[in-house]
Amino acid sequence: MLGFLSARQAGLEDPLRLRRAESTRRSHPDVHKYSVETVQWYPHDTGMFTSSSFDKTLKVWDTNTLQIADVFNFEETVYSHHMSPVATKHCLVAVGTRGPKVQLCDLKSGSCSHILQGHRQEILAVSWSPRYEYILATASADSRAKLWDVRRASGCLITLDQHNGKKSQAAESANTAHNGKVNGLCFTSDGLHLLTVGTDDRMRLWNSSNGENTLVNYGKVYNNSRKGLKFTVSSGCSSEFVFVPYGSTIAIYTLYSGERITMLKGHYKSVDCCVFQSNFQELYSGSRDCNILAWVPSLCESVPDDDDETSTRSQLNPAFEDAWSSSDEEG
């Protein structure tokens, strides 16, 4: 079982200090008027970051001055936005709103340069591939998840089908990824697979190159979010894990087997988002209890001793096991 210690338990965060910092930010003249749904650093330079909100705006901030460098205004509530982590030939920000069209905003020109049409209801989540800079994934309340190549006139490459085309030979437009709203998606760190979650309490793992449902069974994945659900995948572990907000807790699943291995408890109210930091192997979670917690994997964990059920011994956490073997050991 994967063991984590929360930052609060380790005494690393002061909730009072966080609340004071929040009240200071609310006094800023350029602050969003309603709920902020997404915040992201500019992938290539920490001198800039972006935020989007229910106030129908996407704002580009100068980190050094905390002043707005640019503002994109939309006709609908903004649910999600994302910048490509690998793009070198474009500066497009994908934006999902209450409308059915995916909008691509160009940071260089300061205008919306593309519109992707194909969904029928609001766009709840968007994510660029970490492998190919022109590939974008979108999730909608119309039960569909799509992969796009933004260079193509038609745009849509694949509409993901949970049945892999076996249930019906109907047109691709009839394909659905979930039996409910698709309100979250996340690529694996290598970009080879895509995870989606839906209000049908299911999580699915897809081959991102051909759109095939890998049929990994994660069991019931609690999801009552009426907007986007922001979950994350580990990177750099010997086995990769998925971290999904689950009420006031965070569920951890093994990526390729689907096993739920533990629940992280520390928040007092619903967890809205979590993100994994691969450089430090840490997980950060944000909750409606106004706290941000950092979760650090424990190097060793206690397991029952085979000879004595009342005693325990320590073993190396599987996440930190060396995945490589020497030639001497193999021989």
Phi and psi in degrees as a GROMACS rama.xvg file:
@    title "Ramachandran Plot"
@    xaxis  label "Phi"
@    yaxis  label "Psi"
@TYPE xy
-80.1341  122.193  LEU-2
-101.345  133.833  GLY-3
-129.423  146.809  PHE-4
-111.22  134.799  LEU-5
-81.1852  156.849  SER-6
-64.3211  -34.9933  ALA-7
-64.9204  -42.7582  ARG-8
-64.3693  -31.6405  GLN-9
-86.4132  -3.4481  ALA-10
76.826  26.6511  GLY-11
-91.236  -16.9877  LEU-12
-127.704  143.474  GLU-13
-108.335  106.538  ASP-14
-55.3573  -35.7222  PRO-15
-63.4621  -41.981  LEU-16
-63.3632  -38.4664  ARG-17
-63.6941  -41.1485  LEU-18
-66.099  -38.1764  ARG-19
-65.4504  -40.7574  ARG-20
-64.0046  -38.5798  ALA-21
-64.3115  -41.9448  GLU-22
-65.4965  -31.7972  SER-23
-67.165  -42.8175  THR-24
-64.4745  -35.2999  ARG-25
-66.6475  -19.8419  ARG-26
-84.81  -6.00836  SER-27
-65.8837  135.734  HIS-28
-64.2161  -23.5058  PRO-29
-100.569  11.4131  ASP-30
-62.9486  151.854  VAL-31
-65.3588  149.775  HIS-32
-83.6867  -27.9612  LYS-33
-129.008  -172.723  TYR-34
-51.8142  129.407  SER-35
-86.3754  122.318  VAL-36
-97.0137  -32.4962  GLU-37
-143.395  137.751  THR-38
-132.479  134.159  VAL-39
-145.648  135.413  GLN-40
-68.4175  147.32  TRP-41
-62.4062  125.279  TYR-42
-59.8148  -25.2875  PRO-43
-108.021  -1.74915  HIS-44
-163.512  120.799  ASP-45
-76.7706  5.47588  THR-46
-77.3631  -1.27035  GLY-47
-147.265  145.289  MET-48
-145.876  165.651  PHE-49
-125.386  153.406  THR-50
-144.312  146.316  SER-51
-133.168  156.471  SER-52
-148.997  165.493  SER-53
-66.4203  -7.24201  PHE-54
-82.3198  11.9434  ASP-55
72.2621  27.3377  LYS-56
-129.809  152.969  THR-57
-117.898  122.508  LEU-58
-113.806  138.481  LYS-59
-106.974  123.547  VAL-60
-111.504  144.049  TRP-61
-87.891  116.308  ASP-62
-62.6743  -38.8826  THR-63
-69.011  -37.8619  ASN-64
-102.766  -12.4349  THR-65
55.3473  34.4528  LEU-66
-109.064  154.316  GLN-67
-76.6084  128.295  ILE-68
-91.0517  -29.8038  ALA-69
-162.163  155.504  ASP-70
-135.535  132.676  VAL-71
-109.511  125.195  PHE-72
-104.841  140.263  ASN-73
-125.432  162.266  PHE-74
-83.3026  -16.6481  GLU-75
-124.124  163.326  GLU-76
-57.6285  137.558  THR-77
-95.0613  124.251  VAL-78
-95.6836  -34.2023  TYR-79
-160.299  151.719  SER-80
-147.423  160.731  HIS-81
-158.46  139.621  HIS-82
-106.063  144.068  MET-83
-66.0483  132.631  SER-84
-78.3295  -10.925  PRO-85
-123.839  -2.08508  VAL-86
-65.759  133.571  ALA-87
-122.267  -13.7608  THR-88
-111.783  -0.425893  LYS-89
-149.871  160.243  HIS-90
-124.713  48.9913  CYS-91
-87.7055  137.081  LEU-92
-109.18  119.589  VAL-93
-82.3663  134.621  ALA-94
-129.273  128.737  VAL-95
-107.158  129.585  GLY-96
-127.184  -175.891  THR-97
-68.033  -15.9191  ARG-98
-82.7244  166.487  GLY-99
-83.6781  -2.25524  PRO-100
-99.7306  136.491  LYS-101
-85.8762  128.643  VAL-102
-109.354  137.255  GLN-103
-112.942  115.965  LEU-104
-101.321  133.124  CYS-105
-97.2399  115.78  ASP-106
-67.242  -26.0008  LEU-107
-72.4775  -44.3504  LYS-108
-89.9817  -19.856  SER-109
76.2752  22.2265  GLY-110
-137.956  165.228  SER-111
-81.9092  113.575  CYS-112
-95.2692  -25.9076  SER-113
-134.229  154.178  HIS-114
-133.055  127.329  ILE-115
-103.116  120.952  LEU-116
-112.375  138.212  GLN-117
166.353  -30.2574  GLY-118
-79.5337  160.552  HIS-119
-110.723  -15.6764  ARG-120
-134.948  -171.978  GLN-121
-59.7455  150.895  GLU-122
-95.8309  112.835  ILE-123
-94.3182  -19.7408  LEU-124
-155.822  144.887  ALA-125
-137.56  147.733  VAL-126
-157.485  128.158  SER-127
-79.5745  148.612  TRP-128
-68.0597  137.777  SER-129
-81.5363  3.51166  PRO-130
-111.035  -40.8479  ARG-131
-125.279  124  TYR-132
-70.8578  -16.1846  GLU-133
-102.536  1.20678  TYR-134
-96.4162  127.318  ILE-135
-126.241  139.45  LEU-136
-111.033  141.312  ALA-137
-133.985  149.472  THR-138
-128.592  139.826  ALA-139
-135.438  162.422  SER-140
-71.1723  -6.02607  ALA-141
-83.5774  13.76  ASP-142
75.2525  10.87  SER-143
-116.14  149.059  ARG-144
-125.498  136.302  ALA-145
-128.404  150.862  LYS-146
-111.302  134.384  LEU-147
-124.934  148.316  TRP-148
-109.892  108.427  ASP-149
-70.1589  -6.92303  VAL-150
-82.2929  -19.7738  ARG-151
-83.6433  145.382  ARG-152
-62.9071  -43.1181  ALA-153
-76.2298  -26.8646  SER-154
83.2688  -66.7611  GLY-155
-70.2767  127.24  CYS-156
-90.962  -49.4464  LEU-157
-144.706  137.071  ILE-158
-103.579  114.068  THR-159
-63.7133  136.325  LEU-160
-121.202  115.837  ASP-161
-61.8232  -23.2563  GLN-162
-96.7573  3.4826  HIS-163
53.373  34.3249  ASN-164
77.8951  3.26042  GLY-165
-85.9468  -27.6129  LYS-166
-76.5331  -34.8477  LYS-167
-148.92  144.991  SER-168
-98.8659  20.9295  GLN-169
-69.1394  176.243  ALA-170
-61.7352  156.5  ALA-171
-59.1929  -26.1238  GLU-172
-63.5597  -16.8922  SER-173
-87.5954  -8.7477  ALA-174
-66.3452  139.892  ASN-175
-130.312  145.14  THR-176
-88.8783  -29.818  ALA-177
-142.569  163.821  HIS-178
-94.4002  45.4556  ASN-179
178.049  -169.9  GLY-180
-65.0937  139.218  LYS-181
-95.4352  108.493  VAL-182
-119.769  16.2367  ASN-183
-164.446  143.404  GLY-184
-151.844  154.467  LEU-185
-158.162  127.75  CYS-186
-77.6502  150.981  PHE-187
-70.1197  162.55  THR-188
-62.2045  -27.8057  SER-189
-89.2761  -4.07259  ASP-190
75.858  3.61805  GLY-191
-80.9559  -21.3129  LEU-192
-133.378  156.752  HIS-193
-128.758  132.844  LEU-194
-104.524  139.976  LEU-195
-129.057  150.459  THR-196
-127.882  150.405  VAL-197
-139.152  167.658  GLY-198
-75.8447  2.95095  THR-199
-84.2073  10.7904  ASP-200
62.127  38.5811  ASP-201
-129.707  149.341  ARG-202
-123.241  135.583  MET-203
-127.623  145.207  ARG-204
-110.222  125.792  LEU-205
-118.318  145.789  TRP-206
-75.7657  117.397  ASN-207
-76.3439  -12.4184  SER-208
-84.4534  -34.7654  SER-209
-123.281  -1.11985  ASN-210
76.8273  13.439  GLY-211
-75.0964  135.29  GLU-212
-74.7355  118.836  ASN-213
-76.0264  -9.87571  THR-214
66.0424  23.0088  LEU-215
-65.9062  131.403  VAL-216
-99.1103  108.237  ASN-217
-94.0325  1.44861  TYR-218
72.8398  -160.074  GLY-219
-76.2402  123.747  LYS-220
-113.053  100.473  VAL-221
-53.8905  128.02  TYR-222
-156.125  99.606  ASN-223
-116.298  19.0339  ASN-224
-69.8657  133.538  SER-225
-90.0493  -0.816417  ARG-226
-131.77  -153.304  LYS-227
-73.9622  142.975  GLY-228
-106.315  117.346  LEU-229
-99.4547  105.599  LYS-230
-118.95  176.614  PHE-231
-149.409  166.072  THR-232
-123.902  143.042  VAL-233
-71.6818  168.163  SER-234
-149.432  132.148  SER-235
91.9649  1.7412  GLY-236
-86.1321  158.905  CYS-237
-65.4979  -33.3507  SER-238
-124.112  137.989  SER-239
-89.1925  146.839  GLU-240
-125.435  154.757  PHE-241
-113.511  132.212  VAL-242
-112.906  117.582  PHE-243
-125.207  124.925  VAL-244
-55.0674  133.53  PRO-245
-139.95  78.5308  TYR-246
68.7631  -128.506  GLY-247
-89.0228  5.20962  SER-248
-118.473  179.071  THR-249
-128.039  122.228  ILE-250
-88.5204  138.976  ALA-251
-114.199  124.644  ILE-252
-119.084  147.415  TYR-253
-76.1571  134.326  THR-254
-61.0237  -47.9355  LEU-255
-98.0216  -16.2596  TYR-256
-100.678  -23.2187  SER-257
85.633  2.18326  GLY-258
-71.688  131.897  GLU-259
-86.297  116.8  ARG-260
-101.251  -23.9706  ILE-261
-168.474  170.761  THR-262
-126.047  132.342  MET-263
-92.765  122.324  LEU-264
-117.211  129.428  LYS-265
-176.463  -28.1365  GLY-266
-83.3751  157.864  HIS-267
-102.839  -18.4854  TYR-268
-131.524  -178.914  LYS-269
-56.8741  136.881  SER-270
-85.7429  127.191  VAL-271
-95.3927  -27.9706  ASP-272
-158.94  158.799  CYS-273
-151.82  150.649  CYS-274
-143.039  142.901  VAL-275
-103.63  132.127  PHE-276
-105.282  106.769  GLN-277
-70.6646  -31.0314  SER-278
-62.3801  -35.5296  ASN-279
-110.164  1.057  PHE-280
52.7765  48.671  GLN-281
-123.741  150.798  GLU-282
-112.513  135.326  LEU-283
-117.239  137.019  TYR-284
-131.628  143.38  SER-285
-119.488  141.416  GLY-286
-135.46  164.04  SER-287
-71.7634  -3.8231  ARG-288
-82.085  6.48516  ASP-289
70.3146  22.0123  CYS-290
-116.982  146.441  ASN-291
-113.845  123.008  ILE-292
-110.866  143.018  LEU-293
-106.336  128.872  ALA-294
-110.379  123.603  TRP-295
-113.812  126.247  VAL-296
-62.5727  135.246  PRO-297
-79.2507  135.555  SER-298
-65.629  -35.0216  LEU-299
-127.39  152.624  CYS-300
-133.064  153.165  GLU-301
-84.9988  134.249  SER-302
-132.074  150.309  VAL-303
-61.592  141.724  PRO-304
-77.5405  136.492  ASP-305
-63.5114  -32.3985  ASP-306
-84.6245  -25.4143  ASP-307
-140.661  111.39  ASP-308
-65.9993  -21.5327  GLU-309
-85.0574  -14.336  THR-310
-106.592  160.059  SER-311
-128.687  160.565  THR-312
-134.754  167.015  ARG-313
-102.925  143.724  SER-314
-138.485  157.105  GLN-315
-64.6957  131.745  LEU-316
-57.0849  132.656  ASN-317
-55.4361  -27.9527  PRO-318
-67.2246  -19.0605  ALA-319
-111.507  8.91469  PHE-320
-67.9454  143.54  GLU-321
-73.687  119.115  ASP-322
-79.3158  -7.49485  ALA-323
-101.512  150.511  TRP-324
-125.688  145.503  SER-325
-79.1906  161.662  SER-326
-66.4592  -29.7142  SER-327
-65.3572  -40.8778  ASP-328
-66.9796  -36.1299  GLU-329
-68.2103  -32.3735  GLU-330
